[in-house]
Amino acid sequence: MKKVGIVSLGCMKNRVDSENILGLFDRSGYEITNDPKDSDIIVINTCGFIESSKKESIENILEMIQYGKKVVVTGCLAQRYLEDLKKEIPEVDLYIPIKDYSHFNEKLSIIDKDVDPTLGVDDEYRIVSTGPYSAYLKIGEGCDNRCSYCAIPIIRGHFVSRDYDSVIKEAKELAEAGIKEIIVLEQDTTKYGIDFKDKKVDIVDLLHGLLAIKEFKYIRLLYLYPDEISDELIELIGKEPRLTPYFDVPIQHSETHILKDMYRRGDKEFLIKLFSKIRNKVPNAVLRTTVMVGFPGETEEDVDNLIEFMKEVKFDHLGAFTYSQEEGTPAAYFPNQIDEEVKKKRLAKVMKAQQKISYALNKKHVDEVMSGMVIGQDEHGNYLLRSYWNAPDDVDGKIFFTSHKPLQSGDIVKVKINSVFVYDMMGELYED
């Protein structure tokens, strides 16, 4: 039997694409392997979001070529720079951009005459790579927000919601396969259904449909655009215990003039009111965000104001990154571009401030009993817990805990938090 291995880079949405690609190879008679030396074909599903991710993708392509196997390059980099890649790295046997996923095997037949050329990548056929108890559920593609710094619309195109029945069908299949936790994601999950013409379905309706699948113990949303978070959505998350009270709301910045230049909707006052509303309606809400420093025209005062905003809102989890001048985006041509060293210093300043905020918030969890799912063990034998407090994409901190009895991944347990650190927590198994 022929074997395929895959290197999946970039975001979790790309990871779902990789799982769908593996599902196609499985239907095409391939065995899946994690060893590139043992592969007949190596697929690199690339990311092309910012400069660092493009560099990582190129490095992985060049590394995989060295194994002397057939190499297929897919994903965002192939979509964005197809002709350049063909010219610069001709050693790659096949490039399949995102736009050709529905004709994947037709393209693949160039290097494998035995595959069925009528088969394409399909949401309904996946090899879940996140373990037997947790899975991502992608509910759409593309983005229409058109932020001035972002290349996603260039790469992935317009926002398109996935058909409601298709999403629910896949969710039921995941439940039947033993999945206990699903993480709903898209570039902008709150926009789900806005493009439907015949039936009025939104993210709240979709969540009701998912809640009807009783096998799911936890349902989590990622990537909520601030001004699309409705009161109805907040109230539903607040009252449904199986909906994780986890609000992942990327804001990018706090200062109104920068938000305006970023082509972001809403202003600083709106953001303050939004997070206050969430905390008032959902007292145990966990707030996560991402911010960008070094955007064209940003001043030191803007960074100081951002830090004051962070201190006021008190995000449980905050990720920060430096602005990347991406070709084809409006912001790439803005005046007052900022030096890379200045960006790095501002990034360090923001993260240092967040460390103090995170530690102060974490201390409030000491003696709390958290319910969650066992997701494995570390090298010291401590178990790892995923609760309402931390998402599964390794951006948040970890919860370690000890147990007087053996546990299995997927077990639903309670853990009492005994001590905390800047990002992580430590506890012990709690039994009533």
C-alpha positions in Angstrom: 0.0 0.0 0.0 1.2 3.5 -0.9 1.9 5.8 2.0 1.4 9.6 2.5 2.7 12.0 5.1 1.6 15.5 5.7 3.1 18.6 7.2 0.4 21.0 8.3 1.5 24.6 8.9 -0.4 27.7 10.1 -3.7 28.1 11.7 -6.3 25.6 12.9 -8.4 26.3 9.9 -5.5 25.1 7.8 -5.3 22.0 10.0 -8.9 21.1 9.2 -8.0 21.4 5.5 -5.1 19.0 6.2 -7.5 16.6 7.8 -9.8 16.7 4.8 -6.8 16.2 2.5 -5.8 13.1 4.5 -9.4 11.9 4.2 -9.1 12.1 0.5 -5.9 10.1 0.5 -7.5 7.5 2.7 -10.3 7.1 0.2 -7.7 6.9 -2.5 -6.1 3.8 -0.9 -3.2 5.4 0.8 -1.9 4.6 4.3 -1.1 7.6 6.5 2.4 7.8 8.1 4.2 10.3 10.3 7.6 9.3 9.0 8.7 11.2 5.8 11.3 8.5 5.1 8.5 6.0 4.9 6.3 8.1 2.6 5.7 7.7 -1.1 4.2 11.2 -1.2 4.8 14.1 1.2 2.2 16.9 1.4 3.1 20.3 2.8 0.0 22.3 3.6 1.5 25.8 3.7 0.7 29.1 5.4 1.2 32.4 3.7 -0.4 34.8 6.2 2.7 36.9 7.2 6.4 37.0 6.4 7.4 34.6 9.2 4.9 32.0 8.2 5.9 32.2 4.5 9.5 31.7 5.6 8.5 28.6 7.7 6.6 27.2 4.7 9.6 27.6 2.4 11.9 26.0 4.9 9.6 23.0 5.3 9.3 22.6 1.5 13.1 22.6 1.1 13.5 20.2 4.0 11.0 17.7 2.6 12.5 17.7 -0.8 15.7 16.3 0.7 14.0 13.0 1.4 13.8 12.2 -2.3 10.0 11.5 -2.2 7.2 12.9 -4.4 6.4 16.3 -2.9 3.0 18.0 -3.1 2.6 21.6 -1.9 -0.8 22.9 -1.1 -2.4 25.7 1.1 -2.2 29.4 1.3 1.4 29.9 0.0 0.6 27.8 -3.1 -2.6 29.8 -3.6 -0.9 33.2 -3.3 2.4 32.6 -5.0 1.8 29.6 -7.4 3.8 30.8 -10.4 6.6 32.2 -8.3 6.9 28.9 -6.4 6.9 26.8 -9.6 9.8 29.0 -10.9 11.8 29.1 -7.7 11.3 25.6 -6.4 10.8 23.4 -9.5 11.9 20.3 -7.5 8.3 20.1 -6.1 6.4 17.5 -8.1 3.0 19.1 -7.8 1.5 22.3 -6.6 -2.3 22.3 -5.7 -3.6 25.7 -4.7 -6.7 26.0 -2.6 -8.9 26.9 -5.5 -8.2 23.4 -7.0 -9.1 21.4 -3.8 -12.4 20.2 -5.4 -10.3 18.7 -8.2 -7.5 17.5 -6.0 -7.3 14.0 -7.4 -7.5 15.2 -11.0 -4.3 17.2 -10.2 -2.8 14.3 -8.2 -3.2 11.9 -11.1 -0.3 13.7 -12.7 2.0 11.9 -10.3 -0.3 8.9 -9.4 -2.2 7.4 -12.3 -4.0 5.0 -10.0 -6.2 7.6 -8.1 -9.8 8.3 -9.0 -9.6 11.7 -10.8 -13.2 12.5 -10.0 -12.6 12.7 -6.2 -11.9 16.0 -4.5 -11.4 17.3 -1.0 -14.7 17.0 0.9 -15.7 18.3 4.3 -17.5 15.1 5.0 -14.3 12.9 4.8 -11.8 13.7 7.5 -9.0 12.1 9.4 -9.2 13.9 12.7 -5.7 14.6 14.0 -6.5 16.2 17.4 -7.0 12.9 19.2 -10.1 10.7 19.7 -12.1 13.1 21.9 -11.7 16.6 20.5 -12.1 18.1 17.0 -12.4 21.4 15.2 -15.5 22.1 13.1 -15.0 24.6 10.3 -18.2 26.4 9.4 -17.2 28.6 6.5 -14.4 29.9 4.3 -12.9 33.2 3.4 -13.4 36.7 4.9 -15.2 39.9 3.9 -13.9 42.2 6.7 -11.0 43.5 4.5 -8.8 44.7 7.3 -6.1 46.9 5.7 -3.2 44.7 7.0 -4.7 41.3 6.2 -4.0 39.1 3.2 -6.6 36.4 4.1 -9.3 37.8 1.6 -6.6 37.8 -1.1 -5.8 34.2 -0.4 -9.1 32.7 0.7 -11.5 34.9 -1.1 -15.0 36.2 0.0 -16.7 34.8 3.1 -18.9 31.8 2.3 -20.9 30.0 5.0 -20.9 26.3 5.0 -24.4 24.7 4.5 -26.2 24.3 7.8 -27.2 20.7 7.1 -23.7 19.8 6.1 -22.2 21.2 9.4 -24.8 19.4 11.5 -24.2 16.2 9.6 -20.5 16.3 10.2 -21.0 17.2 13.8 -23.2 14.1 14.3 -20.6 11.9 12.7 -18.0 13.3 15.0 -20.2 12.7 18.0 -20.8 9.1 16.8 -17.0 8.6 16.5 -16.6 9.5 20.2 -15.8 13.2 20.0 -16.7 15.0 23.3 -15.5 18.5 22.5 -15.9 20.5 19.4 -14.3 23.9 18.6 -16.3 25.9 16.1 -14.1 28.1 13.9 -13.9 30.2 10.8 -12.1 33.4 10.1 -15.2 35.2 11.5 -17.6 32.7 13.2 -20.0 35.5 14.2 -20.8 36.2 10.5 -22.1 32.6 9.9 -25.2 32.6 7.8 -25.1 36.2 6.6 -24.7 35.1 3.0 -27.6 32.6 3.0 -30.4 33.8 0.8 -33.2 31.2 1.2 -33.1 30.5 4.9 -32.3 32.8 7.7 -29.8 31.0 9.9 -27.1 32.6 12.1 -24.5 31.5 14.6 -27.0 31.3 17.4 -29.2 28.9 15.3 -26.2 26.8 14.5 -25.2 26.6 18.2 -28.7 25.4 19.1 -28.4 22.7 16.4 -25.0 21.6 17.9 -26.4 21.7 21.5 -29.1 19.2 20.3 -26.2 16.7 19.9 -26.1 15.5 23.5 -22.8 13.6 23.1 -20.9 16.9 23.1 -19.8 17.8 26.6 -18.1 21.1 25.5 -18.7 23.4 22.5 -16.3 26.3 22.1 -16.3 29.3 19.6 -13.2 30.9 18.3 -12.7 34.1 16.4 -15.6 36.5 17.2 -15.6 39.9 15.5 -16.4 42.5 18.1 -19.4 44.3 16.5 -21.0 41.1 15.4 -21.3 39.6 19.0 -25.0 39.9 19.6 -26.7 40.1 23.0 -28.5 36.9 22.0 -25.2 35.1 21.5 -23.8 36.4 24.9 -27.0 35.3 26.7 -26.9 31.8 25.1 -23.3 31.3 26.1 -24.1 32.5 29.6 -27.0 30.1 30.2 -25.9 26.9 28.4 -23.4 25.0 30.5 -22.1 23.0 27.6 -21.2 26.2 25.7 -17.8 27.2 27.1 -17.9 30.7 28.4 -14.8 31.6 26.4 -14.9 34.7 24.3 -12.1 34.8 21.8 -12.4 38.4 20.4 -9.3 39.6 18.4 -9.3 43.4 18.6 -5.8 44.2 17.1 -5.6 47.5 18.9 -7.4 49.8 21.3 -6.8 53.2 19.8 -9.6 54.5 17.6 -7.4 56.2 15.0 -5.4 53.0 14.5 -8.6 50.9 14.3 -9.8 53.3 11.6 -6.6 52.9 9.6 -6.9 49.2 10.0 -10.4 49.4 8.5 -11.7 47.8 11.6 -15.3 48.5 12.7 -16.0 50.0 16.2 -13.8 52.2 18.4 -12.2 52.1 21.8 -15.4 53.1 23.6 -17.3 50.4 21.9 -14.7 47.8 22.9 -14.8 48.8 26.5 -18.6 48.6 26.6 -18.6 45.2 24.8 -16.2 43.6 27.3 -18.0 45.1 30.2 -21.3 43.7 28.9 -19.8 40.2 28.5 -18.4 40.2 32.0 -21.7 41.5 33.5 -23.8 38.9 31.6 -21.4 36.0 31.9 -19.5 36.4 35.3 -17.2 33.4 34.6 -16.4 34.6 31.1 -12.8 34.0 29.9 -11.6 36.8 27.6 -9.0 36.2 25.0 -7.7 38.6 22.3 -4.9 39.4 20.0 -3.3 42.8 19.5 -0.8 44.1 16.9 2.0 46.5 17.6 4.0 48.5 15.1 1.1 49.3 12.7 2.0 52.3 10.4 1.5 55.5 12.3 1.5 54.0 15.7 3.2 56.1 18.4 4.7 55.3 21.8 1.7 57.0 23.3 -0.6 54.6 21.4 1.3 51.7 22.9 1.0 53.1 26.4 -2.7 53.7 25.8 -3.1 50.1 24.6 -1.4 48.9 27.8 -3.8 51.0 29.9 -6.7 49.6 28.0 -5.4 46.1 28.7 -5.2 46.9 32.4 -8.8 48.2 32.3 -10.3 45.2 30.5 -8.1 42.6 32.0 -7.9 39.9 29.3 -7.4 36.4 30.7 -5.3 35.5 27.6 -3.7 38.0 25.2 -1.5 37.2 22.3 0.5 40.0 20.6 2.5 40.1 17.3 4.2 42.7 15.2 2.7 44.2 12.1 3.9 42.6 8.9 4.0 44.7 5.7 2.1 42.3 3.4 2.2 43.0 -0.3 -1.2 43.6 -1.9 -2.7 44.9 1.3 -3.6 48.6 1.6 -1.5 49.1 4.8 1.6 48.0 3.0 1.5 51.3 1.1 0.7 53.5 4.1 3.2 56.2 5.2 5.0 56.1 8.5 6.0 52.5 8.4 7.8 51.5 11.6 11.3 50.1 12.1 11.5 46.4 13.0 13.5 46.9 16.1 11.0 49.4 17.4 8.2 46.9 16.7 10.1 44.3 18.7 10.6 46.6 21.7 6.9 47.5 21.7 5.9 43.8 21.5 8.1 43.1 24.6 6.6 46.0 26.4 3.0 44.8 25.8 3.8 41.2 26.7 5.5 42.3 29.9 2.4 44.2 30.9 0.2 41.3 30.1 2.2 38.9 32.2 1.3 40.9 35.3 -2.4 40.9 34.3 -2.4 37.2 33.6 -0.7 36.3 36.9 -3.1 38.5 38.9 -6.1 36.9 37.2 -4.7 33.4 37.6 -4.3 33.9 41.3 -8.1 34.3 41.6 -8.5 30.7 40.4 -6.6 29.3 43.4 -9.0 26.9 45.3 -11.4 26.8 42.3 -12.7 23.4 41.2 -12.6 23.3 37.4 -14.4 20.7 35.4 -12.8 19.6 32.1 -11.4 16.9 30.0 -8.1 15.0 30.4 -6.0 15.7 27.3 -2.8 13.8 28.1 0.2 13.7 30.4 3.5 15.6 30.4 7.0 14.1 30.7 6.8 14.2 34.5 3.6 12.2 34.7 1.3 15.1 35.5 -2.0 15.1 33.7 -3.2 17.9 31.5 -6.7 19.4 31.7 -8.7 21.4 29.2 -11.4 23.4 31.0 -13.4 26.5 30.1 -10.3 28.5 30.8 -8.0 27.3 28.0 -8.5 26.6 24.3 -6.9 23.7 22.5 -4.6 25.6 20.1 -1.6 26.0 22.5 -2.0 29.7 22.7 -3.3 29.8 26.3 -1.6 28.4 29.3 -1.8 24.8 30.5 -3.5 23.2 33.5 -1.3 20.5 35.1 -2.7 18.2 37.8 -1.9 15.2 39.8 -4.1 12.2 40.4 -4.1 9.3 42.9 -5.6 7.0 40.3 -4.9 6.4 36.6 -6.8 8.4 34.1 -7.4 8.2 30.4 -7.4 11.0 27.8 -11.0 12.0 27.2 -12.1 11.4 30.9 -14.3 14.2 32.3 -12.9 15.1 35.7 -12.8 17.9 38.3 -9.5 19.5 39.3 -8.9 21.8 42.3 -6.4 24.5 41.5 -3.7 24.8 44.1 -1.1 27.1 42.6 -0.7 29.3 39.6 2.1 30.9 37.5 2.2 33.6 34.9 0.5 31.5 32.2 0.0 28.0 33.7 -1.9 26.4 36.6 -1.3 23.4 38.9 -3.9 21.3 40.7 -5.0 17.9 41.9 -7.9 15.6 41.1 -11.0 16.5 43.0 -13.6 14.0 43.9 -16.9 14.9 45.7 
